[in-house]
Amino acid sequence: MIDTVLFDMGGTLEDIRHTPQTLARATHSVADTLKKHNLTPCVPEADMETLLSEGLRQYNVKRDENFMELKPERIWADYLLCGMNLDRQCVERISEELACTWENEYFERCLRPGVHQMLQGLDSLGLKLGIISNTASLFQVFDQLEKYGIRDFFRDVTLSSQVGYRKPHPNIFKVALLQMRSDPRHSVYVGDTVSRDIIGSKQAGFACSVLIHSQLTCEKDEVLEKAPQPDFSVEKISDVLQVCQSLMS
């Protein structure tokens, strides 16, 4: 019998997409944010996109060595803006603003159709609901949940930027379960990547894992070999309600 359902955020509850156009938009917004705080990079905006992309790539390689997440201050000062000759203290001071700007501009985001009804259905079953999200921002996920009008459904929101562990590291799942006061043997995890969500939840001992596809599914899972498979794969987020109902019967 299950009593808890935990969700990934980006790609799962919300559909997210990125394109060369969103990268250009995010770069321009970062430049505007720096200008607002009287910070002038040593390179023209036309070159910032390349430097930001390379800094992000280097950070991604570093973080995926041990699945540890740095705070925004370190990410922006040591990686994304490190080659632009900017005052470190100033960059650290506005790092969360930069992180939110990047998350909101680099991705096109929208709530998946049917999320409200699905969450209402799970809540009516008496299930405890929570979120585990990999994010380099401390506040952006909370802002999105409020924007979508679904924040009150969740007893806990566990972010890699806060706890320092990234999925698939089992510790981020364990932290969430402790905060939810839930047993993994009675818990379901819903996510959009095998490499992060399915592997991580299975390593943490979850009773069941559910995969829903997004743009990130192929991007993050393309090099996986002999990976564990989800217990269920769904096309629509509304299908999660039926899966949970079947696990409770």
PyMOL commands that set and color helices and strands:
alter all, ss='L'
color gray80, all
select helices_A, chain A and resi 20-36+45-66+72-80+88-93+95-106+115-124+140-148+151-153+160-163+170-180+184-186+194-203+215-221+239-248
alter helices_A, ss='H'
color red, helices_A
select strands_A, chain A and resi 4-7+14-17+108-111+128-133+156-159+187-191+208-212+232-234
alter strands_A, ss='S'
color yellow, strands_A
deselect
rebuild
show_as cartoon
